[in-house]
Amino acid sequence: MRLRWTDALLALAMAALVSGAAKAEDESLRGEMDEMRQMILQLQDTVSAQAGQIDQQRHVIDRAGIEEVTLGDGSSSGIASFFENVDMTGWVAVSYFHNLNDLDTRDLVGGNSGNGCCVPFHPDDNNFSFDQLWFEIGKEATPDDRAGFFAEIAFGRVAALMPAGNGAGGPGIDVGGNNLYLNSAYVEYLADLGGHDVRFKMGKFGTVIGAEVAQAPYNWNITRGNVYNLLQPIDHVGFMASTDLGAGFDLAIGVINEAFTSQPNTNEGPAALGHLGYSAESWSISLNGLYGNDGTPSPVNMNPSDQPTIGIIDLVVSWDVTDKLAFLMNADYLIRDDEGFADDPNAWGVSLATRYAWTERLGTALRYEFVDDDGRVFGCSGAQPVGNVETECQIHSMTLTTDFALTSGLTIKGEVRYDLADLHGNSDDVFFDDDSGARRAAAAAGGVPAPTRGEDQLLVGVEAIYQF
């Protein structure tokens, strides 16, 4: 029944051609008539085959239950409606980095990380890296449908760095490179409280502290800065409520398991998390904070019952000067109440960044950072302090990154980064350095060739990101 129009077309064409042939006497016209007849027959076969494929696909859809199905109570069930309401995005990021300190072969793993600090999200020297295959999937709660969820799953070398937390790098941090990391997994509900919407979320979610994030496409630079790596948590497990206060202000308050480590909760109680922000047309400012016990033991007091308390004050300011020029400032102050020290150790840092868009596809970003660790908060000095001895470490960092969009989905970045560490109260240097002669001498004497270190390092790298 579906092919009646083709039969009619064939009949009309044949009639016309036969009529024309009756009037024609030359063989060439009859040849053209035969060719057209064959073309029409082929068209009929093609249409028949496509109709059969459509029937087969419909059968597969019905068996899979993807199409909406009306249930006995009048409701509907199916996967199609689910995907219509869910947003799903993701990307693949790969990179290559080299440390110009020309490290020894044995130092390639973790060679860009420094001694217990300064993990640049590509810790291995002279290596190609599958950084992250990242998926984001979620359904935002709205006034029309007040329940929602969100989840982020990452695979790759970056995932190997994440579970231990920022600043937990160093040589040999993880040599697998294909780890799994869950950045977010929470449910949310948009409550109407007296005509005012308040969003509640419970589960695992990214921190409100800081300007940079783990997700590769959302940063100007390839590597993350020392402020991000050393002074800020990555994610939390807990409960948070947020709302739009109006007039450009927004507020968020949360209760989380621990200050830095997300789960399991190993300390005496939860920590508190807060955010207050203001957004204007071309600039924004946010004040964020965190306070509570942390499961990470003291570097000098290993008594589990004397876990330190950590407090963080975080300030983020962004300013879009023009459509091409943008600025970003992130400052942090961290204090640690630790029974292992006579004076509470503290650390602070500031990150200043700018990006200029030369064209819609080409841009350049410059980031300068300074971090001061007074009393081994994150331990960038090489040796463990003895008893109540405190050491200070200051780190300067400069990063230049150029990004170019090859296509709407594929972006290439090139980067040069320089780190300089100045230690006070400790003679050990932070960054790996090449000293093959010293290694050979130690090996000839029957000793173990120890890694050599210097006060600075220069990294060069490239990254490719494809978003889908």
Secondary structure, DSSP 4 states (H G I P E B T S, - for coil): -TTHHHHHHHHHHHHHHHHHHHH--SHHHHHHHHHHHHHHHHHHHHHHHHHHHHHHHHHHHHHHT-S-EE-TTS-EE-HHHHHHH-EEEEEEEEEEEEETT---GGG-TTTTSTTT----S--STTEEEEEEEEEEEEE---SSS-EEEEEEEEEEHHHHHSTT-TT--STTS-S---EEEEEEEEEEEEEEETTEEEEEEEEEEE-SS-S--SSGGG-SSSSPPHHHHHH---EEEEEEEEEEEETTEEEEEEEES-SS--SS--SSS-EEEEEEEEE-SSEEEEEEEEEEE-SSPPSS---GGG--EEEEEEEEEEEE-SSSEEEEEEEEEEEEE-TTSSS--EEEEEEEEEEEESSSSEEEEEEEEEEEEES-SS--SSSPPPTT---EEEEEEEEEEEEEESSSSEEEEEEEEEEEEEEES-----EE---HHHHHHHHHTT---PPPEESEEEEEEEEEEEE-
